[in-house]
Amino acid sequence: MNHHHRIDYIELSVLDLAEAKDFYTNAFGWEFNDYGPGYAGIKAGDGEAGGLALAETVTTGGPLVILYSERLADSHQAVVDAGGTITKDTFSFPGGSRFHFSDPSGNELAVWSHENPLPMG
């Protein structure tokens, strides 16, 4: 696989590193490499896919990070149970469905699936 120009790493600013790690662990099963009190790398295979960086503020907007789920309803519930806030409930589109949420620091992400549980109309 050619790695030239691919997205290699996503970094999220967070207000509380421990809270963010707990949220992403509980909602999605993510694991982390700790690099001190202000940074944690998001484990992916034998490397990392991103990181959580402690920040004074979090700015919303900009690119939307979209995660994939094999079971969208389960992921929706896991986000809620982990303390996330649903910002756009599940909606269908050609090819699947997705929902948007904010983490405890206010970062907005989305989760999508090939599942299409809602009628198209």
C-alpha angles and dihedrals in degrees: 000000000000111000096188111122095356122134103265107172138014120201122196123197112225134187096214118026096198092049092048093049091049091049096050092041092051097040100041109007093247119167126208144211109219117222100178134295096316107043142044125180119222108236118230119172108307093339140032133278097195146321148244114237122194110236140175092233139010120221117206123213129052123091116002116230109217122196124199124233132188089203110035097183090053091049091049091053092045091055091051093044091050092054102263124140121232106229098176118021122226114298132176127237132171103293100021148323137281145179133205127225141174123228122225090275093053100256111148118221134160136220122210137183139185085241113106105195095162125073114252112234 
